[in-house]
Amino acid sequence: MTEVKENLSYPKENIKILMLEGIHPSSVENFNKHHFTNVERHEVAWSEEELLENIEDVHIIGVRSKTQITEKVIKKAPKLKAIGCFCIGTNQVDLEAATHAGVTVFNSPYSNTRSVAELVIAESIMLMRRIPLRDKKAHEGIWLKDAKESYEVRGKNIGIIGYGHIGSQVSVLAENLGMNVFYYDIEPKLPMGNATRVNSLNMLLEQSDIVTLHVPATPQTEMMMDAGKLAQMKKGSILLNLSRGSVVDISALKNAMESGHISGAAIDVYPEEPESKGEPFHSELRNLPNVILTPHIGGSTQEAQYNIGLDVSTKLIHFIDNGTTVGSHSVPPLNLPVQKNTHRILHIHENKPGVLSEINSYLSEMDINVLSQYLKTNEYIGYVVLDIDKKHGDKALKELGKVKHTIRTRILY
């Protein structure tokens, strides 16, 4: 039996998709499953120059954390409809430029939470047992068999800074190991299990044997763990940062460890990181005892990368096929039903007074019946979706493109 393709108003094989940085093959498989066959996949990040040379005919681009989608790149991409960030954050994309251009930006904020949380727990145990030192000595042929400065995590206090999806997952795992869980967040968050919310960062630092960071990169979190905050940590405690490289003063952490105030650290993210696999890595923390340095792999498990590839590609497919923008960081989010026997027109415009009135006036003048209408706005742009009678699709699209403050229009079905 021959498979019947969806009745869309454009050939999917002409939608060019560019995937960079070794995004998991699950994304390509998902695109192919939905008949998007023009997919180009590369293992490495691209520079701005490489993007500028190759972006003009790209409709969808997928990146991880290294490739920077700048305003210059977005302006050079007239066909670009969507950007997929196959990772937690969107810091690598100029979101303001994408918003003003009407380019939808998706990411996957929750698909690797378990992977990061498991690594936090594993590293906490390793550091409390001083495994890095004993491992190093064993490799050197030295039998360091003793219990000196080696502790269980059971009964210890873990302080979680940032109680979002990852922080709360750490909370659950830590409590299951018999730890006392405390957390601090600038937003009110309900505790998981028996976790205790503390009212100040200082209070959390003073009572925690283990402090783990799970905060975004913002002006408020930049260098939040400076020399002063490290000094407030409990003597002999350990620090883990698997969030963003900008939140810990690495020089101050080195000093705190050399003085013996901090007994261990696990760092997965850095103020400056190599651009790609195999490049030289430099850090002041190298070769310090009881320090675990990992190359930004908190979410790098096969399970997490598979799920991220599937999650982001699905959001991109729904947007291209249906106009749905749930999870978007640029175009306002709309969750749209599938309509049959209609033309769906997507109209992205500047958020100015009178645009919707003008759209409806055009439709009224053309005697076009609107079967459904959806609208969502943000500070900069508005997103209107119209389901209209099939007889008038092309005509309506042409006329609505004339509406003042229009950024872009597109027709589906």
N, C-alpha and C positions, 0 to 999 in steps of 0.2 A: 504493500500500500504506500503510495506516494504521500510524503508529508506536505501538508498545505501551509505555506508561509502566511504570516499575518498580512492583512491588507493595509499596508502603510503607503503614504504618499511619496516615498522616496526609496530608492534601492539601498538596502543596508550595506551591500558590498562597497558602496561609494563612501561610506562613513569611515574616515581614516582615524585609526586609534594608535597612538604612540605610547608605549609602555617602557619606562626607564628603571634603572637600579635593581634589576633582577626581581621584579615583582613576581609573586608566586604564580606558577602556571594555572592554578585554579581560576584566576581572573580571565585568562585567555580562553580556557575551556568554557567558562560561563558566557563570554561574549560569543564564541562559536556556536554554543547551544542555542543562542537567540539570534543566530544568522548574521552576526557581525563577523565577517571573515577577513576584513582588511586591517589586521592587527600586526603592528611592528613592535617587537620586543627586544630590548637591549639590557645587558647585565650591569652597565655602569651608569653613573650620573653624567649629565651633560652640562657643559658650561653655558653661560649666557650667549656666547658667540655661536656655539653649536646649535642652540635653540633658535636663535635668530635666523640661522641659515636654513632651518628645516621645518619651521613651525607654520608657515603660511597656509598650507593646505591641510592642516591637522584639525579635526573636529573635537577629539577627546584626547587629553594627555593624562597619563598616570605616572606619578612620582612617589618616592618615599621621602626621606628627610634631607637629602643632600642637594638635589636639583632645585635651584632657585627660580621660581616663576615670577619675574619682576614686571613692573609696569611696562617697561620697554618690550618685553617678550609678549605680553598680552596685546599691546597695541600693534604688534607685528603679525598677529594671528586673527585675521578677519573672520575666519570660519570657525574659530574655537567656540564651542558651546559649553564645555564642562571640563573641570580639572578634578581628577581623583587623587587624593592624598592617601596612599596606602600605608597609613601609620596613624598614630594617635592625634598628632597636632596638625596645624596648618600654618606654622610659622614660616615655612618656605615659600608661601604664596603671598603676594601683595594683595590682600583681601579688598582693600579699598579700590584698587585699580580693577580687580575682577568684578566688584559690585557695579561700578560705574559703566563697565563694558557689558553688563548683563551676562557674565559668564558664571555658571553655577560651580561652586566648590564643595566637594564632599570629602569626608574623611571617615575613619573607623575608630572612634574613641574608646570602644569597650572590648574589642575582639582579643586583645592580648593581656587583659587584666590578670588572668590566672597565671600566665607565664611570668609576669613581673612579680606577682605576689609570692609565687613559689621560690623565685630566686632570692627575694628578701629573706624569707625564712631560712633557706639553705645557707646563705651567707652569714646570717645571724648566728646560727649554730656553729659554723666553721670559725668565726671570729671569737666567740665565747670559749671555744675549745683551743684557740690559738693553733688551728690546723695549718695556716700558711707557713708558720715558722717550722713546725714539725715535718711538714711535707718537704720544705726546702732542705732541712738537715738530713732527712732520709735520702734524698737524691744526692746529697754530698757524701753519703756513706756514714753519717753520724746517727747513732741510735739514741734519740732523745726521749726515753721512756720515763715520764714522770707526770704528776698531776698539777704541777706548778702553774698557777694562773689559768687553770682550766675549769670551766664551770658549765653546769647544765643551764638551759634556757627556762626550764620549768621553775615557776615561782618568781621569775625576774619580771621587771617592769619594762614594757615596750611602749615608747611614745611615738605616735603616728602624727606627723604634721601634714595636714591635707587629708580629709576623710571622704574622698570621692570614691569612684569605682574601684581603683586599685587599693587605696588606703583601707577601705572597708573590707576588701577581700583579705588583705594582710591581717586585719583585725580578727576575722573568723578563723584563719589558719593558726594564728598565734594563740588564741584562746584554747583551741583544740590541743595545743601542746602544753597547756597549763600555765601560760603566761598571764600576767596582769596587764590588761590593755588600757592605755590612756590615749586620748586623741585631742588635737586642737585644730580648729578650722574657723576661718573668718565668717563662714556662713553657718547658721544653725543646721546640724545634721543629727538625725536620730541614730542612736548607737546600735550596733549589731551585737547580739548576745549580751554579755555582761560588761562591755566596754564602758569606760567612764570618760565623759567630756570634761576637759579642764578649761578654765576661763582665760588663761593667758599662756603665751608661748613660754615665758620664763618659768612658770610653774611646771610645765611639762618637761622642760630641759633639766630642772633641778631634781626631779624624782625618777627619771628614766635611766635604766641600765643600757637600753638600746634606743636610739633615735633614728627613725627612718623618714625620709622626705618624699612627699608625693604631691607636689605643688606645680602649677603652670609657670611659665616664664612671663612675668609681668614686671613693671617698674617696682611694684610693692615687694616682690620676692627676690629681686636682684641682690645678690650677696647677703641674703637674709641671715645666713650662718657665717657671720664675720668673727673677728677675734673676740669681741665682746660676748656674742652668743655662745661661742665655743667654750669660753671661760665659765659660762653659767651651767654648762653641762656637768653632770655628776662625775666626780673624779673616777677614772677607770672605765667610763662608759664607752660605747662604740657608736659610730655614726655611719649611716648608709644613705647614699644619694643615687636613686634610680629614676630621678624626675627630669631635671633640666640642669645643664652645665653651668648656668649663670647663678645658681642659688647658693653655692658654697665658695667661700674664699679659700682657694687651695693652698696659698702660702700660709694663711693663718692656721689651716688644718695641719699642715706639715709641722709648724711650730708647736701646736698643741700636742701632737703625737711625740715629737722629740723630747718635749718636757715631761712626758708621761701622764699628762692630764687626760688625754684621750688614748685608750688602750688599743683601739682597732678601728678600721674603716673599710668600707666597701664602696667603690665609686664606679659607676657605669657610664656617666655622662660628664663632659668636660667643657670648659670655656672655649677651647679650640680643639677640634677633632680633625683627623686626616680625612681627605676627601673620598678616598676609596680604599678598599681592602688591599693590604700589603704595603701601604705607605708607612714611613717612619712615624712613630708615636712618641711624644715627649710629655712628661709630667714630673712635677716636683716630688710626687709621691712614690715614684719608682724606687724599688729596693728598700723601702721602709719595712720594718718587721710588722707582721699582723695586718697587712693591707692587701685587700683583694681589688685588683684593677681589671675591669672587663671592658671590651670594646663596643659599648652601646648595644648590648645584646639582651637587655631586659625582656623585650618582647620577641626575641628571635628564636622561637621554637617552631618546629614544623607545623604544629597544630595552630599556633597563633597566625603564622604567615598564610596558611591555607584559609583560615577564617577571614582574615583581613582581605585577601584577594577576592573571596566570594562576596563579602559584605559590600565593599566599595564598588566592585563591578556591577553588582545588583542595583545599587543606587543609581549608577550611571545609566544602566539599561532602562530602568523605570523612568528616568528623566527623558531620555531620548525617545522612548516608545510612547510614553503616556503624559509627560509633562510634570510628573510628581517631583517635588523638590524637598521632601522631608529630609532633614539632616543637612540642608544647605547652609553654608556660612556667608553667602553673598546674596543670591536671589532669595526673596522671602519664601519660607516653607509652605507648600500646599500639598495636602494628601488628596489625590484626585482619583475618582472612580473611573473604570474603563467604560467608555460609551460606544455603543454600536450604531451604525447607520447615521453617523454625523461626521462633520468636519470639526476638528478641534484646532482652534487658533490660539497660540501662545503670544502674548503681547507684553514685552518688558519695556518700561518707560521710566523716565525721571519722575520722582514723587512730587508732582506739581499740581496745584488746584486745577480742576476743570478737565483733566485728561479723560477720566471715566465718562464724564458727560459728553465729551467730544466723540468718544468711541460709540456710545449709544446713539448719538445723533446720526453718525455715519450709517449705522446699521438700520436705523429707522428710515432714513432717506432712501436706502436701497431695498426697503421692504423685506428685510431679512429677519426671520424668526429666530430668537435666541432660545435654545432648549435648556441650557444651563450656563451659569456665569459664576466664576470664582475670582476672588480678589484678595491679595495680601500685599501689604506694604512694609517697608522698613524706613529708616531715616532718609535714604537716598533714592530708592527706586520702588516702583510698584510692579506687581505681576498679576496680569489679568488673563484668565483662561476662559474661552468662549466655545461652547458647543453649539454649532449652527447647522441648519439644513444643508445637506450635501450639494444641492444645486448651486449654492452661492459661495463655495469655499474659496476659489481662486480670486474671484472678484472682491470678496471681503478682505482677503489677505492684502491685496494690492491697495485698497482704500485705507485700511487701518495702518498701513505703513506710512501714510501721509499725516497721521495724527501728530500734532505738535508734541515734542519731547519724547518721541518714540526712540528707543535704543535699538531694539531688534524685534522681529516677528518671525513666527514659524508656524507651519500648518502640519497637522497630523491626520492620520487615517485617510 
